[in-house]
Amino acid sequence: MTDGQSAGSPVPTGDAERAEPVWVKSERQLRREAELRARGRRSVSVATASTIVVMVALVAGITSSPGWPRVQELFFSPQAFVDALPDVLRGFLLNIKIFLIAEVFILVVGLLVALVRGLRSPVFFPLRALAVLYTDVFRGIPTILLIYLVGFGIPALQLQGTPSDPVTLGIIALVLSYGAYVAEVFRAGIESVHPSQRAAARSLALSHGQTMRHVVLPQAVRRVAPPLLNDFVSLQKDSALVSVLGPLEALRQAQIHVASSFNYTPYLVAALLFIGLTVPLARFTDHLATRIARRQTGGGTA
């Protein structure tokens, strides 16, 4: 083996007439891989050390502040944490229920609005106008204000058959708000599909509906999966806003405990529960986005 071999060379073994060549890495390739491994270990060591230094400095700065004893008493009370955990956890299950129900309806509403906005025939102009009006209005209203408007406005109409349950009203408000955002995400994904895909489908005698169903939507959904998951991370957090209507979800349960004990540790309990759910979902979103980008650039399969 010579130094001119950069990656390796086949080396025959056994009988020269029948033996198959075996790939052997060259010394240069082995040195390069060893250097990369050593560099990786150094990077991990430096990152770990710098993280420890920053965390220690941060903890030392907080705990040495003049008001730390009072903050520790009000926000980090072990007894208050244990007392509030069962009720806040039970309320958090209601948050998850609201999130799961609203998510299904948001996907349906968002996709329908995006498809309506993609209709080009003049006869569908009123529907397109309503879809544009819906996205503009409900994206412009803050979510908490929309919850107030729906939660107190619909019962005030006193119409027969209208819901009065605060959880249902909160879900309706979340669907109206997030449906507008998800509709724009779907529309961006649909428009990102190259027009040649539609032209090819139409050349095969597919109708507009068949083209959207079999050609455009499968590609669009794959492209918008990461931003959709980001929206659902926000939805999980905003499910706590329904507490303004009175349901005993996590935030409301924490408020009840705070009002009775004058200790803010229950808020910390609720925050940790939300973090425990949203952080893994956020990391999964990043992982999915990386896989999609790798597949689009030819760096692997997903």
C-alpha positions as CSV (number, residue, x, y, z in Angstrom):
1,M,0.0,0.0,0.0
2,T,1.4,3.4,-1.0
3,D,1.0,6.9,0.3
4,G,-0.8,7.9,-2.9
5,Q,-3.8,5.8,-2.0
6,S,-6.3,8.3,-0.4
7,A,-9.1,6.0,0.7
8,G,-8.0,2.5,0.2
9,S,-7.4,-0.2,-2.4
10,P,-8.6,-3.7,-3.1
11,V,-6.1,-6.4,-1.9
12,P,-6.4,-9.9,-3.3
13,T,-6.4,-12.8,-0.8
14,G,-5.9,-16.6,-1.3
15,D,-5.7,-18.0,-4.8
16,A,-5.0,-15.1,-7.2
17,E,-7.3,-16.7,-9.8
18,R,-10.4,-17.2,-7.6
19,A,-10.0,-14.8,-4.7
20,E,-12.3,-11.7,-4.6
21,P,-10.6,-8.4,-3.7
22,V,-11.1,-7.1,-0.1
23,W,-11.3,-3.4,0.4
24,V,-8.6,-2.2,2.9
25,K,-8.4,1.4,4.1
26,S,-5.2,3.2,3.5
27,E,-3.1,4.7,6.2
28,R,-4.1,8.2,5.1
29,Q,-7.8,7.3,5.5
30,L,-7.2,5.7,8.9
31,R,-5.3,8.8,10.1
32,R,-8.1,11.1,8.8
33,E,-10.8,9.1,10.6
34,A,-8.7,9.1,13.8
35,E,-8.3,12.9,13.6
36,L,-12.1,13.3,13.0
37,R,-12.8,11.2,16.1
38,A,-10.3,13.1,18.2
39,R,-11.8,16.4,17.0
40,G,-15.3,15.2,17.9
41,R,-14.2,14.2,21.4
42,R,-12.6,17.6,21.9
43,S,-15.7,19.4,20.7
44,V,-17.9,17.4,23.1
45,S,-15.5,18.0,26.0
46,V,-15.4,21.8,25.3
47,A,-19.2,22.0,24.9
48,T,-19.7,20.1,28.1
49,A,-17.2,22.2,30.1
50,S,-18.6,25.5,28.8
51,T,-22.2,24.4,29.6
52,I,-21.2,23.4,33.1
53,V,-19.4,26.7,33.6
54,V,-22.4,28.7,32.3
55,M,-24.9,26.8,34.4
56,V,-22.8,27.1,37.6
57,A,-22.4,30.8,37.0
58,L,-26.1,31.2,36.4
59,V,-27.1,29.2,39.5
60,A,-24.6,31.1,41.6
61,G,-25.8,34.4,40.4
62,I,-29.4,33.6,41.1
63,T,-28.9,32.0,44.5
64,S,-26.6,34.9,45.7
65,S,-29.1,37.6,44.8
66,P,-30.7,39.4,47.8
67,G,-34.2,38.3,47.1
68,W,-33.4,34.6,46.5
69,P,-34.6,33.4,49.9
70,R,-38.0,34.9,49.4
71,V,-38.2,33.6,45.8
72,Q,-37.2,30.1,47.0
73,E,-40.0,30.2,49.6
74,L,-42.7,31.4,47.2
75,F,-41.8,29.4,44.0
76,F,-39.8,26.4,45.1
77,S,-41.7,25.1,48.2
78,P,-41.5,21.2,48.2
79,Q,-44.6,20.9,50.4
80,A,-46.6,23.2,48.1
81,F,-45.3,21.2,45.1
82,V,-46.5,17.9,46.5
83,D,-49.9,19.4,47.6
84,A,-50.7,20.9,44.2
85,L,-49.3,18.2,41.9
86,P,-52.4,15.8,41.9
87,D,-54.9,18.6,41.1
88,V,-52.7,20.3,38.6
89,L,-52.0,17.0,36.9
90,R,-55.7,16.2,36.7
91,G,-56.3,19.6,35.2
92,F,-53.4,19.0,32.7
93,L,-55.2,15.9,31.4
94,L,-58.1,18.2,30.5
95,N,-55.5,20.4,28.6
96,I,-54.4,17.3,26.7
97,K,-58.0,16.4,25.9
98,I,-58.7,20.0,24.6
99,F,-55.5,19.8,22.5
100,L,-56.3,16.5,20.9
101,I,-59.9,17.3,20.0
102,A,-59.0,20.8,18.7
103,E,-56.1,19.4,16.6
104,V,-58.3,17.2,14.5
105,F,-60.8,19.9,13.7
106,I,-58.0,22.4,13.0
107,L,-56.5,20.1,10.4
108,V,-59.9,19.7,8.7
109,V,-60.8,23.4,8.8
110,G,-57.3,24.4,7.7
111,L,-57.2,22.0,4.8
112,L,-60.7,22.9,3.6
113,V,-59.9,26.6,3.6
114,A,-56.7,26.1,1.8
115,L,-58.4,24.0,-0.9
116,V,-61.1,26.6,-1.3
117,R,-58.6,29.4,-1.7
118,G,-57.0,27.3,-4.5
119,L,-60.2,27.1,-6.6
120,R,-59.8,29.2,-9.8
121,S,-63.2,29.0,-11.4
122,P,-65.2,32.3,-11.3
123,V,-68.2,30.5,-9.9
124,F,-66.3,29.9,-6.7
125,F,-65.4,33.5,-6.1
126,P,-67.8,33.9,-3.1
127,L,-66.2,30.9,-1.4
128,R,-62.7,32.2,-2.1
129,A,-63.7,35.6,-0.7
130,L,-65.1,34.0,2.5
131,A,-61.9,32.0,2.9
132,V,-59.7,35.0,2.6
133,L,-61.9,37.0,5.0
134,Y,-61.8,34.1,7.5
135,T,-58.0,33.9,7.4
136,D,-57.5,37.6,7.6
137,V,-60.0,38.2,10.5
138,F,-59.1,35.2,12.7
139,R,-55.3,35.7,12.3
140,G,-55.7,39.3,13.3
141,I,-57.6,38.6,16.6
142,P,-55.5,37.6,19.6
143,T,-56.3,34.0,20.7
144,I,-57.2,35.0,24.2
145,L,-59.6,37.8,23.0
146,L,-61.2,35.3,20.6
147,I,-61.8,32.9,23.5
148,Y,-63.5,35.7,25.4
149,L,-65.7,36.6,22.4
150,V,-66.7,33.0,21.7
151,G,-67.0,31.9,25.3
152,F,-69.2,34.8,26.4
153,G,-70.7,35.9,23.0
154,I,-72.2,32.6,21.9
155,P,-74.1,31.9,25.1
156,A,-75.3,35.5,25.1
157,L,-77.1,34.9,21.8
158,Q,-79.4,32.4,23.6
159,L,-79.9,30.5,20.4
160,Q,-81.4,27.0,20.7
161,G,-78.8,24.3,20.2
162,T,-75.8,26.5,20.8
163,P,-73.2,25.0,23.2
164,S,-72.8,26.4,26.7
165,D,-70.1,24.1,28.0
166,P,-66.9,26.3,28.5
167,V,-64.6,23.5,27.3
168,T,-66.6,23.2,24.1
169,L,-66.6,26.9,23.6
170,G,-62.9,27.0,24.3
171,I,-62.2,24.3,21.7
172,I,-64.3,26.2,19.1
173,A,-62.3,29.4,19.7
174,L,-59.0,27.5,19.4
175,V,-60.2,25.9,16.1
176,L,-61.2,29.2,14.7
177,S,-57.9,30.8,15.6
178,Y,-55.5,28.1,14.7
179,G,-57.5,27.0,11.7
180,A,-56.7,30.3,10.0
181,Y,-52.9,29.8,10.6
182,V,-52.9,26.1,9.5
183,A,-54.9,27.1,6.4
184,E,-52.0,29.4,5.3
185,V,-49.5,26.6,6.1
186,F,-51.4,24.2,3.9
187,R,-51.8,26.8,1.1
188,A,-48.0,27.5,1.2
189,G,-47.4,23.8,0.9
190,I,-49.8,23.4,-2.0
191,E,-48.3,26.4,-3.9
192,S,-44.8,25.1,-3.3
193,V,-45.5,22.1,-5.6
194,H,-44.1,22.8,-9.0
195,P,-46.8,23.6,-11.7
196,S,-45.3,20.9,-13.9
197,Q,-46.7,18.3,-11.5
198,R,-50.2,19.5,-12.1
199,A,-49.6,19.7,-15.8
200,A,-48.3,16.2,-15.9
201,A,-51.4,15.0,-14.0
202,R,-53.8,16.8,-16.2
203,S,-52.0,15.4,-19.3
204,L,-52.9,11.9,-17.9
205,A,-56.6,13.0,-17.9
206,L,-56.9,13.5,-14.2
207,S,-59.5,15.9,-13.0
208,H,-58.7,18.9,-10.7
209,G,-59.9,16.9,-7.7
210,Q,-57.9,13.8,-8.6
211,T,-54.8,15.9,-9.2
212,M,-55.0,17.5,-5.8
213,R,-55.7,14.2,-4.1
214,H,-53.2,12.0,-5.7
215,V,-50.4,14.4,-6.8
216,V,-50.4,17.7,-5.1
217,L,-51.6,17.1,-1.5
218,P,-49.3,14.1,-0.8
219,Q,-46.3,16.3,-1.6
220,A,-47.6,19.4,0.1
221,V,-48.4,17.6,3.4
222,R,-44.9,16.1,3.6
223,R,-43.4,19.6,3.1
224,V,-45.5,21.3,5.7
225,A,-45.3,18.7,8.4
226,P,-42.6,20.5,10.5
227,P,-44.4,23.9,10.5
228,L,-47.7,22.1,11.3
229,L,-46.0,20.5,14.3
230,N,-44.7,23.9,15.4
231,D,-48.3,25.2,15.3
232,F,-49.4,22.3,17.5
233,V,-46.7,23.0,20.0
234,S,-48.2,26.5,20.3
235,L,-51.7,25.0,20.5
236,Q,-50.8,22.8,23.4
237,K,-49.6,25.9,25.3
238,D,-52.5,28.0,24.3
239,S,-54.9,25.4,25.6
240,A,-54.2,27.0,29.0
241,L,-56.0,30.1,27.8
242,V,-59.3,28.3,28.0
243,S,-59.0,28.7,31.8
244,V,-60.5,32.2,31.4
245,L,-63.8,30.5,30.8
246,G,-63.7,28.6,34.0
247,P,-62.7,24.9,33.2
248,L,-60.6,23.3,35.8
249,E,-57.6,22.7,33.6
250,A,-53.9,22.9,34.8
251,L,-53.7,26.7,35.0
252,R,-57.0,27.1,36.8
253,Q,-56.1,24.4,39.3
254,A,-52.8,26.1,39.9
255,Q,-54.6,29.4,40.4
256,I,-56.9,27.8,43.0
257,H,-54.0,26.5,45.0
258,V,-52.1,29.8,44.8
259,A,-55.2,31.7,46.0
260,S,-55.6,29.3,49.0
261,S,-51.9,29.1,50.0
262,F,-50.4,32.4,48.7
263,N,-47.6,30.3,47.3
264,Y,-46.7,30.4,43.6
265,T,-45.2,26.9,43.4
266,P,-48.3,25.5,41.8
267,Y,-47.6,27.7,38.8
268,L,-44.2,26.0,38.6
269,V,-45.9,22.6,38.7
270,A,-48.1,23.6,35.7
271,A,-45.1,25.0,33.8
272,L,-43.1,21.8,34.3
273,L,-46.0,19.7,33.0
274,F,-46.3,21.8,29.8
275,I,-42.6,21.6,29.3
276,G,-42.6,17.9,29.7
277,L,-45.1,17.6,26.8
278,T,-44.0,20.4,24.5
279,V,-40.2,19.9,24.5
280,P,-40.3,16.3,23.2
281,L,-42.8,17.4,20.5
282,A,-40.4,20.3,19.6
283,R,-37.4,18.0,19.3
284,F,-39.5,15.6,17.2
285,T,-40.3,18.5,14.9
286,D,-36.6,19.3,14.5
287,H,-35.8,15.7,13.8
288,L,-38.6,15.4,11.2
289,A,-37.4,18.7,9.5
290,T,-33.9,17.4,9.3
291,R,-35.0,14.1,7.7
292,I,-37.1,15.9,5.1
293,A,-34.2,18.3,4.3
294,R,-31.8,15.3,4.0
295,R,-34.1,13.5,1.6
296,Q,-34.7,16.6,-0.5
297,T,-31.0,17.2,-0.9
298,G,-30.2,13.6,-1.6
299,G,-28.4,13.0,1.6
300,G,-30.4,10.0,2.6
301,T,-33.8,8.5,2.9
302,A,-36.6,9.3,5.2
